[in-house]
């Protein structure tokens, strides 16, 4: 047994209509959320790669600045 109520000019809305529409909206929202998760994952991986690369290059530079250069001359 479904309840219906009259809306406007002879239009009826049943509980099943409302449930179906909510399921449709929920499905679309799920797709959008999944898409957002994919972009967030890509951004996180890209950020991690940039941080690791920066740490590597700055560490390399610091190592070159602190290393001692020994010059050997023969007499």
C-alpha distances in whole Angstrom, upper triangle without the diagonal:
4,7,10,13,16,19,23,23,20,18,15,14,10,10,10,13,15,14,16,19,20,20,22,24,25,26,28,30,30,32,34,35,36,38,40,40,42,45,45,46,49,50,51,52,55,55,56,59,60,61,62,65,66,67,69,71,72,73,75,76,77,79,81,82,83,85,89,91,94,96,99,103,105,109
4,6,10,13,16,19,20,17,15,11,10,6,6,7,10,11,12,13,16,16,17,19,21,22,23,26,27,28,30,32,32,34,36,37,38,40,42,43,44,46,48,48,50,52,53,54,56,58,59,60,62,64,65,67,68,69,70,73,74,75,76,79,80,81,83,86,88,92,94,97,100,103,107
4,7,10,13,17,18,15,13,10,8,6,6,9,10,11,12,14,16,17,18,20,22,23,24,26,27,29,31,32,33,35,37,38,39,41,43,43,45,47,48,49,51,53,53,55,57,58,59,61,63,64,65,67,69,70,71,73,74,75,77,79,80,81,83,87,89,92,95,98,101,104,107
4,7,9,13,14,12,10,6,5,4,7,9,10,10,13,14,15,17,19,20,21,23,24,26,27,29,31,32,33,35,36,37,39,41,42,43,45,47,48,49,51,53,53,55,57,58,59,61,63,64,65,67,69,70,71,73,75,75,77,79,80,81,83,87,89,93,95,98,101,104,108
4,6,10,12,10,8,6,6,7,9,12,11,12,14,16,16,18,20,21,22,24,26,27,27,30,32,32,33,36,37,38,40,42,43,44,46,48,48,49,52,53,54,56,58,59,60,62,64,64,66,68,69,70,71,74,75,75,78,80,80,82,84,87,89,93,95,98,102,105,108
4,7,8,6,6,5,7,9,12,14,13,14,17,18,17,19,22,22,23,25,27,28,29,31,33,33,35,37,38,39,41,43,44,45,47,49,49,51,53,54,55,57,59,60,61,63,65,65,67,69,70,71,73,75,76,77,79,81,81,83,85,89,91,94,97,100,103,106,109
4,6,7,5,6,7,10,13,15,13,13,17,18,16,18,21,21,21,24,26,26,27,30,31,31,33,35,36,37,39,41,42,43,45,47,47,49,51,52,53,55,57,58,59,61,62,63,65,67,68,69,71,73,73,74,77,78,79,81,83,86,88,92,94,97,100,104,107
4,6,6,8,10,14,17,18,16,16,20,20,19,21,24,23,23,26,28,28,29,32,33,33,35,37,38,38,41,43,43,44,47,48,48,50,53,53,54,56,58,59,60,62,64,64,66,68,69,70,72,74,74,76,78,80,80,82,84,88,89,93,95,98,101,105,108
4,6,9,12,15,18,20,17,18,22,22,21,23,26,25,25,29,30,30,31,34,35,35,37,39,40,41,43,45,45,47,49,50,51,53,55,56,57,59,61,61,63,65,66,67,69,71,72,72,75,76,77,78,81,82,83,85,87,90,92,96,98,101,104,107,110
4,6,10,13,16,18,16,17,20,20,20,23,25,24,25,28,29,29,31,34,35,35,37,39,40,41,43,45,46,47,49,51,51,53,55,56,57,59,61,62,63,66,67,68,69,71,72,73,75,77,78,79,81,83,84,85,87,91,93,96,99,102,105,108,111
4,7,10,13,14,12,13,17,17,16,19,21,21,21,24,26,26,27,30,31,31,33,36,36,37,40,41,42,43,46,47,48,50,52,53,54,56,58,58,60,62,63,64,66,68,69,70,72,74,74,76,78,79,80,82,84,88,89,93,95,98,101,104,107
4,6,10,11,9,11,14,15,14,17,19,19,20,23,24,25,26,29,30,31,32,34,36,37,39,40,42,43,45,46,47,49,51,52,53,55,57,58,59,61,63,63,65,67,68,69,71,73,74,75,77,79,80,81,83,87,89,92,95,98,101,104,107
4,7,8,6,7,11,11,11,13,16,16,17,19,21,22,23,25,27,28,29,31,32,33,35,37,38,39,41,43,44,45,48,49,50,51,54,55,56,58,59,60,62,64,65,66,68,70,71,72,74,76,76,78,80,84,85,89,91,94,97,101,104
4,5,5,7,9,10,11,13,15,16,17,19,20,22,23,25,26,28,29,31,32,33,35,37,38,39,41,43,44,45,47,49,50,51,53,55,56,57,59,60,62,64,65,66,67,70,71,72,74,76,77,78,80,83,85,89,91,94,97,100,104
4,5,5,6,9,10,11,12,14,15,16,18,20,21,22,25,26,27,29,31,32,33,35,37,37,39,41,42,43,45,47,47,49,51,52,53,55,57,58,59,61,63,64,65,67,69,69,71,73,74,75,77,81,83,86,89,92,95,98,101
4,5,5,6,9,10,10,12,14,15,16,18,20,21,23,25,25,27,29,30,31,33,35,36,37,39,41,42,44,45,46,48,50,51,52,54,56,57,58,60,62,63,64,66,67,68,70,72,73,75,76,80,82,85,88,91,94,97,100
4,6,5,6,9,10,11,12,14,15,17,18,20,22,23,24,26,28,29,30,32,34,35,36,38,39,41,43,44,45,47,49,50,51,53,55,56,57,59,61,62,63,65,66,67,69,71,72,74,75,79,81,84,87,90,93,96,99
4,5,5,6,9,10,11,12,14,16,16,18,20,21,22,24,26,27,28,31,32,33,35,37,37,39,41,42,43,45,47,48,49,51,53,54,55,57,59,59,61,63,64,65,67,69,70,71,73,77,79,82,85,88,91,94,97
4,5,5,6,9,10,10,12,14,15,16,19,20,21,22,25,26,27,29,31,31,33,35,36,37,39,41,42,43,45,47,47,49,51,52,53,55,57,58,59,61,63,64,65,67,68,70,71,75,77,80,83,86,89,92,95
4,5,5,6,9,10,11,13,14,15,17,19,20,21,23,25,26,27,29,30,32,34,35,36,38,40,41,42,44,46,47,48,50,51,53,54,56,57,59,61,62,63,65,67,68,69,71,75,76,80,82,85,88,91,94
4,5,5,6,9,10,11,12,14,16,17,18,20,21,23,24,26,28,29,31,32,33,35,37,38,39,41,43,44,45,47,49,50,51,53,55,56,57,59,60,61,63,65,66,68,69,73,75,78,81,84,87,90,93
4,5,5,6,9,10,10,12,14,15,16,18,20,21,22,24,26,27,28,30,31,32,35,36,37,39,41,42,43,45,47,48,49,51,52,53,55,57,58,59,61,63,64,65,67,71,73,76,79,81,85,88,91
4,5,5,6,9,10,10,12,14,15,16,19,20,21,23,25,26,27,29,30,31,33,35,36,37,39,41,42,43,45,47,48,50,51,52,54,56,57,58,60,62,63,64,66,70,71,75,77,80,83,86,90
4,5,5,6,9,10,11,13,14,16,17,19,20,22,23,25,26,28,29,31,32,34,35,37,38,40,41,43,44,46,47,49,50,51,53,55,56,57,59,61,62,64,65,69,71,74,76,79,82,85,89
4,5,5,6,9,10,11,12,14,16,17,18,20,21,23,24,26,27,29,31,32,33,35,37,38,39,41,42,43,45,47,48,49,51,53,54,55,57,59,60,61,63,67,69,72,75,77,81,84,87
4,5,5,6,9,10,10,12,14,15,16,19,20,21,22,25,26,27,29,30,31,33,35,36,37,39,41,42,43,45,47,48,49,51,52,53,55,57,58,59,61,65,67,70,73,76,79,82,85
4,5,5,6,9,10,11,13,14,15,17,19,20,21,23,25,26,27,29,30,32,34,35,36,38,40,41,42,44,46,47,48,50,52,53,54,56,58,59,60,64,66,69,72,74,78,81,84
4,5,5,6,9,10,11,12,14,16,17,19,20,22,23,25,26,28,29,31,32,34,35,37,38,39,41,43,44,45,47,49,50,51,53,55,56,58,59,63,65,68,70,73,76,79,83
4,5,5,6,9,10,11,12,14,16,16,18,20,21,22,25,26,27,29,31,32,33,35,36,37,39,41,42,43,45,47,48,49,51,53,54,55,57,61,63,66,68,71,74,78,81
4,5,5,6,9,10,10,12,14,15,16,19,20,21,23,25,26,27,29,30,31,33,35,36,37,39,41,42,43,45,47,48,49,51,53,54,56,59,61,64,67,70,73,76,79
4,5,5,6,9,10,11,13,14,16,17,19,20,22,23,25,26,28,29,31,32,34,35,37,38,40,41,42,44,46,47,48,50,52,53,55,58,60,63,66,68,72,74,78
4,5,5,6,9,10,11,12,14,16,17,18,20,21,23,25,26,27,29,31,32,33,35,37,38,39,41,42,44,45,47,48,50,51,53,57,58,62,64,67,70,73,76
4,5,5,6,9,10,10,12,14,15,16,18,20,21,22,25,26,27,29,30,31,33,35,36,37,39,41,42,43,45,47,48,49,51,55,57,60,62,65,69,72,75
4,5,5,6,9,10,11,13,14,15,17,19,20,21,23,25,26,27,29,31,32,33,35,36,38,39,41,42,44,46,47,48,50,54,55,59,61,64,67,70,73
4,5,5,7,9,10,11,13,14,16,17,19,20,22,23,25,26,28,29,31,32,34,35,37,38,39,41,43,44,46,47,49,52,54,57,60,62,65,68,72
4,5,5,6,9,10,11,12,14,15,16,18,20,21,23,24,26,27,29,30,32,33,35,36,38,39,41,42,44,45,47,50,52,56,58,61,64,67,70
4,5,5,6,9,10,10,12,14,15,16,18,20,21,23,24,26,27,29,30,32,33,35,36,37,39,41,42,44,45,49,51,54,56,59,62,65,69
4,5,5,6,9,10,11,12,14,16,17,19,20,21,23,25,26,27,29,30,32,33,35,36,38,40,41,43,44,48,49,52,55,58,61,64,67
4,5,5,6,9,10,11,12,14,15,17,18,20,21,23,24,26,27,28,30,32,33,35,36,38,39,41,42,46,48,51,53,56,59,62,66
4,5,5,6,9,10,10,12,14,15,16,18,20,21,23,24,26,27,28,30,32,33,35,36,38,39,41,44,46,50,52,55,58,61,65
4,5,5,6,9,10,11,12,14,15,17,18,20,21,23,25,26,27,29,31,32,33,35,36,38,39,43,45,48,50,53,56,59,63
4,5,5,6,9,10,11,12,14,16,17,18,20,21,23,24,26,27,29,30,32,33,35,37,38,42,43,46,49,51,55,58,61
4,6,5,6,9,10,11,12,14,15,16,18,20,21,22,24,26,27,28,30,32,33,35,36,40,42,45,47,50,53,57,60
4,5,5,6,9,10,11,12,14,15,17,18,20,21,22,24,26,27,29,31,32,33,35,38,40,44,46,49,52,55,59
4,5,5,6,9,10,11,12,14,15,17,19,20,21,23,25,26,27,29,31,32,33,37,39,42,44,47,50,53,57
4,5,5,6,9,10,11,12,14,15,17,18,20,21,23,24,26,27,29,31,32,36,37,40,43,46,49,52,55
4,5,5,6,9,10,11,12,14,16,16,18,20,21,22,24,26,27,29,30,34,36,39,42,45,48,51,54
4,5,5,6,9,10,11,12,14,15,16,18,20,21,22,25,26,27,29,32,34,38,40,43,46,49,53
4,6,5,6,9,10,11,12,14,15,17,18,20,21,23,25,26,27,31,32,36,38,41,44,47,50
4,6,5,6,9,10,11,12,14,15,16,18,20,21,23,24,26,30,31,35,37,40,43,46,49
4,5,5,6,9,10,11,12,14,15,16,18,20,21,23,24,28,30,33,36,39,42,45,49
4,5,5,6,9,10,11,12,14,15,16,19,20,21,23,26,28,31,34,37,40,43,47
4,5,5,6,9,10,11,12,14,15,17,19,20,21,25,26,30,32,35,38,41,45
4,5,5,6,8,10,11,12,14,15,17,18,20,24,25,29,31,34,38,41,44
4,6,5,6,8,10,10,12,14,15,17,18,22,24,27,30,33,36,40,43
4,6,5,6,9,10,11,12,14,16,17,20,22,25,28,31,34,37,40
4,5,5,6,9,10,11,12,15,16,19,20,24,26,29,32,36,39
4,5,5,6,9,10,11,13,14,18,20,23,26,29,32,36,39
4,5,5,6,9,10,11,12,16,18,22,24,27,31,34,37
4,5,5,6,9,10,11,14,16,19,22,25,28,31,34
4,5,5,6,9,10,14,15,19,21,24,27,31,34
4,5,5,6,9,12,14,18,21,24,27,31,34
4,5,5,6,10,12,15,19,22,25,28,31
4,6,5,9,10,13,16,19,22,26,29
4,6,8,10,14,16,20,23,26,29
4,6,9,13,16,19,22,26,28
4,7,10,13,16,19,23,25
4,6,10,13,16,19,22
4,6,10,13,16,19
4,6,10,13,16
4,7,10,13
4,7,10
4,6
4
